Amino acid sequence: MKIQDVRTLAKGMGIKSFGKTKVDLIREIQRQEGNFDCYAKTEGYCDQVECIFRESCISEKK
């Protein structure tokens, strides 16, 4: 997911995105949704199958 898509999603949730990295912004979205803020913390496996960031999360290098 591109950063602009993440910013658009955040804006729709009332989250300000200015000055935030993609990872930080996604984690804030995850918290607001009531999910774990685990984006880019995975070790190659994720059991959060309903998360919209799952695919990019597993491949994110952090």
C-alpha positions in Angstrom: 0.0 0.0 0.0 1.4 3.4 -1.0 1.8 6.2 1.6 -0.8 8.3 -0.1 -3.3 5.5 0.3 -2.4 5.2 3.9 -2.8 9.0 4.4 -6.2 8.9 2.7 -7.3 6.1 5.0 -6.0 7.9 8.0 -7.8 11.2 7.1 -11.1 9.3 6.8 -10.6 8.1 10.3 -9.7 11.6 11.6 -6.0 10.8 12.1 -3.6 13.6 11.2 -0.8 12.2 9.1 1.6 15.2 8.8 5.1 14.4 9.8 4.4 10.7 10.4 6.2 7.9 8.7 4.2 5.2 6.9 4.9 2.7 9.6 3.9 5.0 12.4 0.8 6.0 10.6 -0.3 2.5 9.9 0.3 1.5 13.6 -1.9 4.4 14.6 -4.6 3.3 12.3 -4.3 -0.3 13.7 -4.7 1.1 17.2 -7.7 3.2 16.3 -9.4 0.1 14.7 -8.8 -1.8 18.0 -6.1 -4.0 16.6 -2.6 -4.7 17.7 -0.2 -2.0 16.4 2.2 -4.7 15.0 2.9 -3.4 11.5 6.4 -4.3 10.3 7.2 -6.2 13.6 6.5 -9.6 12.2 9.1 -12.3 11.8 7.6 -13.6 8.5 4.3 -14.8 9.9 1.1 -13.0 10.8 -2.1 -14.5 12.2 -4.1 -11.3 11.8 -5.7 -12.5 8.5 -8.3 -9.7 8.5 -5.8 -6.8 8.7 -5.8 -4.7 5.5 -2.0 -4.2 5.9 -1.1 -7.8 6.3 0.5 -8.4 2.9 2.7 -5.3 3.0 3.5 -5.8 6.7 5.1 -9.2 6.2 7.3 -7.9 3.5 8.2 -4.6 5.3 11.8 -4.4 6.5 12.0 -2.7 9.9 
